[in-house]
Structure formats: structure tokens, C-alpha cells
Amino acid sequence: MELIKDQGFREQRGEYGSRLGGGDSLDVINIEVPVPRFRVGTVIGDKGKTIKMIQSDTGVRIQFKQDDGTTPERIAQIRGPPEQAQKAADIITEIWTFGEMHYLVRNCLAKFKF
């Protein structure tokens, strides 16, 4: 699966659109992740809860590109700091590949030291 990155320098914004970091410019990238059309609902989740959880966990903005419905995939656009954007891309791929429950269980287990 090919991830497309677009380097850019823009200010980072918080959940409600306000600038973070006192106005300093931060390194921000765009990553485009192809998602099979039949799995887009899994990534978005009921009433958007899954995509909101990913955004909250990683601190990035995620949107699906508008398309004409003729391709087998939709493109998830991720915008944020490089490390966080890559983490979100990995989570999206994990969710559409293995399901949301796989991600939730893995994260829950990671909080405990065995």
C-alpha cells in the first residue's frame, strides 16, 4: 500500500481550530492513505466515533477525499506533525485490515505491564 506524503510548513491547530504552540510554525505533513471503499465505514465508525478516536489519540486531522465513486478505494487525508500523521496512517491501516476491536484491545493491553 502506498502512502503519499506532502511536506509543508503550517501552524498546528487544536481541536476547535485555535493555534497551538503560541503561533510558532511547526512541521506539518499530509499523508494520503488508500482505504478499500467497503471498509470506509469501519474507519469512520458509528456516528464518526472511530475517526474521532484516531484524531484524538494522534492529534491529527483526518478527512476522506470526495470522489466520484468509480474507484475501489477512497483516500483518507491525514494532516499533522510527521510522527503523529504516520501513527494515524498506521492505525487506519490496522483498523481496516483487522477491525476496530483489534486496535482497541492492542491499546488496552499496551497500558498494562505484564
C-alpha positions in Angstrom: 0.0 0.0 0.0 1.5 3.3 -1.0 1.3 6.3 1.4 1.6 9.7 -0.2 3.4 12.4 1.8 3.3 16.2 1.2 5.8 18.2 3.2 4.6 21.6 4.3 5.1 24.2 7.0 1.9 25.4 8.6 0.8 26.2 12.1 -0.8 23.4 14.0 -4.4 23.9 15.2 -6.2 22.4 18.1 -9.5 20.6 18.2 -11.5 23.7 17.7 -9.3 25.4 15.1 -7.2 27.5 17.5 -3.5 27.7 17.0 -1.2 25.6 19.2 2.3 26.4 20.4 1.9 30.1 20.7 1.9 30.8 17.0 5.2 29.2 16.1 5.2 27.4 12.8 5.5 23.6 13.1 6.5 21.0 10.6 3.2 19.6 9.2 2.8 16.9 6.5 -0.1 15.5 4.5 -0.4 11.7 4.1 -2.9 10.0 1.9 -3.9 6.5 2.8 -6.0 4.4 0.4 -8.9 2.6 2.1 -11.0 0.0 0.4 -14.4 1.5 -0.3 -16.2 -1.3 1.6 -14.0 -0.5 4.7 -14.5 3.3 4.9 -17.4 2.8 7.3 -15.2 0.8 9.6 -12.6 3.5 9.7 -15.2 6.3 10.3 -17.2 4.3 12.8 -20.8 4.7 14.1 -21.5 8.5 14.1 -17.8 9.1 13.4 -16.6 7.7 16.8 -13.7 5.7 15.4 -12.2 8.5 13.2 -12.7 10.9 16.1 -10.8 8.5 18.4 -7.9 8.2 16.0 -7.7 12.0 15.7 -7.8 12.4 19.5 -5.2 9.7 20.1 -2.8 11.1 17.5 -3.5 14.8 17.4 -4.0 15.0 13.6 -6.8 15.9 11.2 -8.4 13.2 9.1 -10.8 13.6 6.2 -11.8 11.4 3.3 -11.4 13.0 -0.2 -14.5 13.5 -2.2 -14.6 11.2 -5.2 -16.9 10.0 -8.0 -17.4 6.5 -6.6 -15.8 4.7 -9.5 -12.6 3.6 -7.8 -12.3 0.6 -5.5 -10.6 2.8 -2.8 -11.3 6.1 -1.0 -8.4 8.3 0.1 -8.1 9.3 3.8 -6.2 12.5 4.0 -4.2 12.9 7.2 -2.6 16.3 8.2 -0.4 16.8 11.2 3.2 16.5 12.5 5.2 13.8 10.8 5.4 11.2 13.6 1.7 11.7 14.6 0.5 11.6 11.0 2.4 8.3 10.3 0.9 6.9 13.5 -2.6 7.8 12.3 -1.9 6.2 8.9 -0.8 3.0 10.6 -3.9 3.0 12.8 -6.2 3.5 9.8 -4.5 0.6 8.0 -4.7 -1.6 11.1 -8.4 -0.8 11.6 -9.5 -1.5 8.0 -7.3 -4.6 7.9 -8.1 -6.2 11.3 -11.1 -4.2 12.6 -11.6 -1.6 15.3 -11.6 -4.2 18.1 -8.1 -5.3 17.3 -6.9 -1.7 17.7 -8.8 -1.2 20.9 -7.6 -4.5 22.5 -4.0 -3.8 21.5 -4.1 -0.3 23.0 -5.7 -1.6 26.2 -3.1 -4.3 26.6 -0.3 -1.8 26.0 -1.3 0.2 29.1 -0.6 -2.8 31.3 2.8 -4.1 32.1 2.9 -7.9 32.0 
